[in-house]
Amino acid sequence: MRSLTSTLVLLAILGGLVGYIYYDNGQTADGTPATEKVFSIAEDKIDELQIKSSGGETTRMQKVGENWQQVEPETIAADEAAVKAITANVTMAQVQRVIDEKPTDVAQYGLNPARIEVGFRLKDQKNFQRLLVGEKTPTGTELYAKLPDQPRVFLISSGLEADFNK
């Protein structure tokens, strides 16, 4: 009888763990992803990048054929691995959580002005799309961010900072 009770308790714990893993897997009850991508674009469609680092320096890179070239502040061959990391992170960046749909003051998030600004232009597109990146959250695991044409402030992974702040 004692082993049956132990087995039932262990099965209940296992059920709880399976439920937690399913819930934590980023899916809602209907099976759709709980997170959304910041941009719905393909990496190979990015034709130009413009990064304003936290130090205030702006770097602009353009795709020339299959290779990237830095065109600002000076024209030199771009670090292909660094550009690949940036374009991959732009296309894979996810909204971890929305903090405020209509904030009254974005300065509290380090977004007025933004600490880091990542802009990109797609092939056959005139204007840059931009991601404004602010300060880290108090836990340091996420960054405050927003799109310039939308009021909402959301969180993105702080792991993106190393590539975006070059």
C-alpha positions in Angstrom: 0.0 0.0 0.0 2.9 2.3 0.8 4.4 1.9 -2.6 1.1 2.6 -4.3 0.9 5.9 -2.4 4.4 6.8 -3.4 3.7 6.0 -7.0 0.6 8.1 -7.0 2.5 11.1 -5.5 5.3 10.7 -8.0 2.8 10.6 -10.9 1.1 13.7 -9.6 4.5 15.5 -9.4 5.3 14.2 -13.0 2.0 15.6 -14.2 2.7 18.9 -12.7 6.2 19.1 -14.3 4.8 18.1 -17.7 2.1 20.8 -17.4 4.7 23.4 -16.4 7.0 22.5 -19.3 4.1 22.7 -21.7 3.0 26.1 -20.3 6.6 27.4 -20.2 7.2 26.3 -23.8 5.8 29.6 -25.1 2.4 28.2 -26.2 -1.1 29.3 -25.4 -3.8 26.8 -24.6 -4.9 26.7 -28.3 -1.3 25.8 -29.4 -0.4 29.2 -30.9 3.0 30.8 -29.9 2.7 33.1 -26.9 5.5 35.4 -28.3 5.5 37.4 -31.4 8.4 38.4 -33.7 9.3 42.1 -33.6 9.6 42.0 -37.4 8.2 39.5 -39.9 11.0 39.5 -42.5 13.5 37.1 -44.1 17.1 37.7 -43.3 18.2 37.6 -46.9 15.8 40.4 -47.8 17.8 42.9 -45.7 19.8 45.2 -48.0 21.1 47.9 -45.6 21.8 48.3 -41.9 22.2 51.3 -39.7 23.2 51.0 -36.1 23.5 53.8 -33.6 25.4 52.4 -30.6 25.0 53.5 -27.0 28.1 55.6 -27.4 26.4 57.6 -30.1 28.4 56.4 -33.0 26.4 55.5 -36.2 27.5 52.7 -38.5 25.9 52.0 -41.8 26.4 48.9 -43.9 25.1 48.0 -47.4 24.9 44.7 -49.2 27.0 44.8 -52.4 26.3 41.7 -54.3 26.7 38.8 -51.8 29.0 40.8 -49.5 28.5 43.5 -47.0 30.4 46.8 -47.0 30.6 49.4 -44.3 29.8 52.8 -45.9 29.7 55.0 -42.8 31.7 56.3 -40.9 34.2 55.2 -43.5 34.0 52.8 -46.5 35.6 49.5 -45.8 34.8 45.8 -46.0 32.3 44.9 -43.3 32.8 42.1 -40.8 30.6 39.5 -42.4 30.1 37.4 -39.2 29.1 40.5 -37.2 26.6 41.6 -39.9 25.2 38.1 -40.2 24.7 38.1 -36.4 22.9 41.4 -36.5 20.6 40.5 -39.5 19.8 37.1 -37.9 19.0 38.8 -34.6 16.8 41.4 -36.2 14.7 38.7 -38.0 14.5 36.4 -34.9 13.9 39.0 -32.2 10.8 38.3 -30.2 8.6 40.3 -28.0 9.1 38.6 -24.7 6.3 40.6 -23.0 4.5 43.9 -23.5 5.2 46.3 -20.6 2.9 49.2 -21.4 0.5 49.6 -24.4 0.4 53.4 -24.1 3.2 54.7 -21.8 3.0 58.3 -20.8 6.8 58.6 -20.5 9.2 56.3 -22.3 12.3 58.0 -20.8 11.9 55.7 -17.7 12.7 52.8 -20.0 15.8 54.5 -21.6 13.8 55.2 -24.8 13.8 59.0 -24.9 16.2 59.0 -26.7 16.8 55.4 -27.3 20.1 54.0 -26.0 20.6 51.9 -29.2 18.9 52.2 -32.5 18.9 49.4 -35.1 17.6 50.3 -38.5 17.4 48.2 -41.7 16.1 48.6 -45.2 14.7 45.8 -47.3 15.4 45.3 -51.0 13.1 47.6 -53.0 12.2 49.7 -49.9 12.9 53.4 -49.5 12.6 53.8 -45.8 14.4 52.2 -42.9 12.4 50.1 -40.4 13.8 50.7 -36.9 13.9 49.1 -33.5 14.6 51.4 -30.5 16.4 49.7 -27.6 16.5 51.1 -24.1 17.9 50.1 -20.8 18.0 46.6 -19.3 15.3 45.6 -16.9 16.2 45.5 -13.2 16.9 41.7 -13.5 19.2 42.3 -16.4 17.7 39.5 -18.5 15.7 41.7 -20.9 15.8 45.1 -22.6 13.1 47.6 -23.0 12.3 48.3 -26.7 9.8 49.8 -29.0 9.1 50.6 -32.6 9.2 54.3 -33.5 5.7 54.3 -35.0 4.0 52.4 -32.2 3.4 53.6 -28.6 3.8 50.2 -26.8 6.9 49.3 -24.9 7.9 45.7 -24.9 10.8 43.5 -23.7 13.4 41.7 -25.9 16.2 39.4 -24.8 19.2 41.2 -23.3 21.4 38.7 -25.3 20.7 40.9 -28.4 22.6 43.8 -26.9 26.0 42.5 -27.7 25.3 42.3 -31.4 23.2 45.4 -31.6 25.6 47.6 -29.7 28.6 47.3 -32.0 
